[in-house]
């Protein structure tokens, strides 16, 4: 039997679903960040609900500002049929849908709707490191003298990560880097005075840190710089007591996936962001 529950109080939502979110932290990261924005008053929530069944299956849905977020576990055809009925996908024009990959794909397939893939991601976690011989250079915390160079690098990263249509403007990326330098969570791999790769650590209270913004400067690719900065940051985080580190990777970039697996990041799931704006 399927139970449906609508939430108007986030405390009640976390009471029912907090353990699930914690167990699946990196898979539900986008969902949780949206909930944080709701709590901070940055965005409005239109609807928040959960379907569950007697065998432990669960699907959670949330509607916020032209984004429909979906996540779940152990869901079956009956729960999916309930979701299809609930969502009424064809009425959403230009909305973006994000969440657990197989859930998103099943929803669109059963609804008979086409979609445009914006991001198809692999979720990784690392609890221990392989023994890796690092390339030349060293890990450094970014400083303000690097800001303009890093703004250019990060703008290139944004275009590579999201495509020109969805990429952030250079000024936006500059402000992002500026904040990362002030926070002390933006890092560079420097070799012979030149910045060769960058990465940022996103700290999460009570959860593993996420390493993001990982990017190698185009002119110095295939020299081991991405492996070096990722392995070094991961080692430092594990050494100071974090139980693990996570990251989200673009599934269409096999070179990056190979780097993550070389360092000993393990796949824990997949997520997807799609749009009905065709």
C-alpha positions, -999 to +999 in steps of 0.1 A: +000+000+000+013+035-009+012+063+016+014+099+004+023+127+027+025+165+020+048+187+040+043+223+050+067+221+080+103+213+072+108+199+107+082+173+100+099+166+067+133+161+082+118+139+110+105+115+083+132+117+058+164+130+075+180+096+078+175+089+041+191+122+032+220+115+055+226+080+041+225+093+006+242+126+011+260+130-022+231+116-042+207+141-026+231+170-024+212+193-048+180+184-031+194+194+003+209+226-010+175+237-023+160+229+011+188+251+027+178+280+004+141+275+014+151+277+051+172+308+045+143+325+027+161+327-007+135+308-026+099+298-022+088+262-020+056+254-039+052+217-029+070+191-009+058+155-006+068+119-002+054+086-014+063+055+005+053+018+005+053-010+030+086-025+016+107+006+023+104+022-011+103+060-012+100+089-037+104+125-026+093+154-048+099+192-044+088+221-065+107+254-063+111+283-087+108+264-121+128+234-107+113+200-099+136+179-077+131+142-073+149+116-052+142+082-037+153+047-029+140+012-036+111+025-056+090+001-077+066+004-107+037+011-084+055+041-068+066+053-102+030+052-116+019+072-086+046+098-093+037+100-130+001+107-120+012+133-094+036+152-116+016+155-148+049+162-166+035+175-199+021+206-182+056+218-173+071+239-201+106+251-197+110+236-162+141+218-151+140+184-134+168+172-112+175+142-091+184+105-091+191+095-127+170+064-131+141+081-114+142+110-138+145+088-168+116+065-158+094+096-152+100+110-186+097+076-203+064+067-186+051+103-193+060+101-230+079+133-229+111+143-246+139+161-227+172+179-231+200+167-209+219+195-191+239+175-167+244+137-164+266+131-133+283+103-115+285+106-077+317+095-061+330+089-025+366+083-013+374+069+022+410+060+015+437+068-011+457+048-035+495+052-034+501+077-063+533+092-076+524+129-080+536+151-109+558+181-104+545+211-085+528+217-052+493+223-037+487+259-026+458+279-012+447+305-037+456+341-029+442+375-041+471+380-064+457+350-084+422+364-087+421+376-123+440+346-136+416+323-116+386+342-130+397+334-165+404+298-157+370+294-139+351+310-167+367+284-190+357+258-165+321+270-164+318+269-202+333+234-203+311+222-174+277+236-185+281+245-222+280+281-235+242+283-232+242+276-194+277+289-185+280+316-158+294+350-168+331+358-160+321+383-134+300+358-116+329+333-116+352+361-104+330+367-074+328+330-067+366+328-067+369+359-045+346+343-019+366+311-021+399+329-015+384+347+015+370+315+029+403+296+024+387+268+005+400+274-031+432+257-041+456+257-070+483+233-082+513+255-091+542+242-112+572+265-119+552+295-109+523+287-131+487+277-120+481+244-138+449+231-120+423+244-096+398+229-071+375+240-044+364+223-011+328+226+000+325+219+037+292+205+050+283+204+087+282+168+098+287+154+062+317+147+041+333+176+022+328+178-015+356+186-039+344+206-068+355+232-094+382+207-105+397+219-137+430+217-155+442+246-177+439+236-213+475+243-223+489+218-197+464+189-199+475+152-197+504+159-174+489+146-142+479+179-126+442+170-120+453+138-103+478+157-082+455+184-069+427+159-063+449+134-044+466+161-024+434+178-012+417+144-005+447+133+016+447+165+036+410+162+043+412+125+054+443+132+075+425+158+096+397+135+104+370+137+077+354+102+073+354+106+035+353+130+006+328+133-022+326+147-057+302+150-086+315+142-121+303+147-156+296+113-170+304+125-206+341+132-196+358+098-194+392+114-188+380+129-156+363+097-145+396+079-150+414+104-127+388+100-099+391+062-101+429+064-101+428+083-068+403+056-055+370+074-056+342+049-058+309+053-076+279+055-053+252+066-077+242+089-106+221+121-109+207+140-138+195+175-146+172+178-176+149+204-192+116+203-210+127+233-230+133+216-263 
